[in-house]
Amino acid sequence: MAPKKGKRIIYLVQAINATIGSDALVPGYQTEGTWGREKEIASEQTKSGRVVAGGGKEESIELSLFAAEGDPGQDAIDEAFDEDLDIKIWRVDLDLNANGKHNARFGYGVIESLEMTEPTDGFVEMNTTIQIQDVMKKGEIEPLPPEVIEAAKYDFETPGQTGEPAPTV
């Protein structure tokens, strides 16, 4: 068993008011993702020693992306923030499991923060923190289409294979 590489985990989002049957969106140019889980702990000292009990759980997702004007996934995050709407989010393992599906976690989230970093010599970066309602639920999703997984890659082409058609006179 080998360690999991970060590029094998992607996040999908969907507006809470998306129509039934519409696809989830891959926010473009994801550079980093963090899934944080915490539990409150109650700790009391007794005459017999310390007593510790677990409390409520909290989960959040932080995404870093290179900003892309008109990217539907990034636009869904921006709109959820602007309109004070929840957003659906999936954390997806791109490697298929024994059932031929992707292991995933799903949750409803609230956009806590949305920040644009604008370095002089680099790409504009969008950073967002999404607080999860309750906790993310485990599940599986059907294999993603190759164009979703390979969004930033391209195949070999021969000269003249693609481009604009020649103008007709």
Secondary structure in CASP SS format (residue, H / E / C, confidence):
PFRMAT SS
TARGET T0000
AUTHOR 0000-0000-0000
METHOD secondary structure of the structure
MODEL  1
M C 1.00
A C 1.00
P C 1.00
K C 1.00
K C 1.00
G H 1.00
K H 1.00
R H 1.00
I E 1.00
I E 1.00
Y E 1.00
L E 1.00
V E 1.00
Q E 1.00
A E 1.00
I C 1.00
N C 1.00
A C 1.00
T C 1.00
I C 1.00
G C 1.00
S C 1.00
D C 1.00
A C 1.00
L E 1.00
V C 1.00
P C 1.00
G C 1.00
Y C 1.00
Q E 1.00
T E 1.00
E E 1.00
G E 1.00
T E 1.00
W E 1.00
G E 1.00
R E 1.00
E E 1.00
K E 1.00
E E 1.00
I E 1.00
A E 1.00
S E 1.00
E E 1.00
Q E 1.00
T E 1.00
K C 1.00
S C 1.00
G E 1.00
R E 1.00
V E 1.00
V E 1.00
A E 1.00
G E 1.00
G E 1.00
G E 1.00
K E 1.00
E E 1.00
E E 1.00
S E 1.00
I E 1.00
E E 1.00
L E 1.00
S E 1.00
L E 1.00
F E 1.00
A C 1.00
A C 1.00
E C 1.00
G C 1.00
D C 1.00
P H 1.00
G H 1.00
Q H 1.00
D H 1.00
A H 1.00
I H 1.00
D H 1.00
E H 1.00
A H 1.00
F H 1.00
D H 1.00
E C 1.00
D C 1.00
L C 1.00
D C 1.00
I E 1.00
K E 1.00
I E 1.00
W E 1.00
R E 1.00
V E 1.00
D E 1.00
L E 1.00
D E 1.00
L E 1.00
N C 1.00
A C 1.00
N C 1.00
G C 1.00
K C 1.00
H E 1.00
N E 1.00
A E 1.00
R E 1.00
F E 1.00
G E 1.00
Y E 1.00
G E 1.00
V E 1.00
I E 1.00
E E 1.00
S E 1.00
L E 1.00
E E 1.00
M E 1.00
T E 1.00
E C 1.00
P C 1.00
T C 1.00
D C 1.00
G C 1.00
F C 1.00
V C 1.00
E E 1.00
M E 1.00
N E 1.00
T E 1.00
T E 1.00
I E 1.00
Q E 1.00
I E 1.00
Q C 1.00
D C 1.00
V C 1.00
M C 1.00
K E 1.00
K E 1.00
G E 1.00
E E 1.00
I E 1.00
E C 1.00
P C 1.00
L C 1.00
P C 1.00
P H 1.00
E H 1.00
V H 1.00
I H 1.00
E C 1.00
A C 1.00
A C 1.00
K C 1.00
Y C 1.00
D C 1.00
F C 1.00
E C 1.00
T C 1.00
P C 1.00
G C 1.00
Q C 1.00
T C 1.00
G C 1.00
E C 1.00
P C 1.00
A C 1.00
P C 1.00
T C 1.00
V C 1.00
END
